[in-house]
Amino acid sequence: MKNAKHIVKTVLFCGTLAVFSAVSVFSPKEKGSFYENRRLAVFPVPSVETVLDGTFFSDVETYISDHFACRVPLLRLNVRKELALHNPVVSNTVIAGDTLLPYHGKPRTDYDHENMQTVLDALSQVSAACETVGAKFVYLSIPEQSSALRYKYPSYLTSGTYTDDSMRTDFLAGLDARGIDCLNMAEYLCTDPEKYYSKTDHHYNFYGAYETYLRTMEHLQTLGIDAPVTTDVAIEPIERPFLGSRSRKLLGEYPTNDKLYRFTLGTPVPFTRTDNGKPAASTVVNENFNNVYDYYMGGDIGETIIKTNRPGLPRVLVVGDSFTNPLEGILYTSCDEMRSLDYRHYDGENILDYIADYQPDVVLYVRDDLTCITTEGNGTMGLAE
């Protein structure tokens, strides 16, 4: 009788696993995880090589894990459990009072010097290309949220990816040695980081983006770029709960009063906009996303072109990832034409060819200090292919 019960339990357990696995494999698939802010695995294509070395089966396991039925509700239950236990780190997120920060684990003792040189070489080529067409090239170094708010980390948890700031200081020194103009926004944003940064997102907030805009325009004026500076701006919080990137990792289960900020121009500047070569609405915010960072510019887009049709003003090219989005939302007001490229999504010309064809007056390269030596996407801007 006991054996029969064990057999029934085993069959039910295996049957449940089989059903969940089948549903996971054959049900319609999401391409990305909203809460984890990443792409989900795609089903691998088998080959003799991948089957023999075992990578096909590990990739299948990753695929099933990413698409397992009821995955999000199960993750939410786990987050609730971890929060109820008052664990200091949940889903690789450090709970620091009202602030959420990334958990870096054991800090690395050194950075990738080869990657740094690769990025610096690419930037030297961009700087030379700008000089050829008479454009001003400025590297905008932006502290990432966890860098600016590093003092928020509990004393027993590491506050950075590396044991010290040698990567940042060496990189800035490398820019200087190559004669690349750099505006280090740490000198301004880190004076009042709780004003300029989100508590629950890895970006600066709009106050930080606006301060970056003002400092950038001030810097460009010293380089001989004559353009109006928009100062008549009203900034106010959006009352809907803000779901920052770090809150999303906790599936929105951590209570917070963090806010996303909308801005209004005292004197609107008419413009037209195209995204990836197609006409888009003449707006720099997306009210459909007014509880996530994608509110600014509608999120990450390969190429955006905004024209204000004021020929006396500069033509500006902005290159970078999501840190450019709120900055673009105000920068266009000082331009005849503003273009932005995000090489994580843009698959057109490499940056040198783009500059040669467009011939801008200014090229702004925007990078946060945790990704400054990353070679993928905006790290080499199509030059490494």
Order of alpha helices (4+ residues) and beta strands (2+ residues): alpha-beta-beta-alpha-alpha-alpha-beta-beta-beta-alpha-beta-alpha-alpha-beta-alpha-alpha-alpha-beta-alpha-beta-beta-beta-beta-beta-alpha-beta-alpha-beta
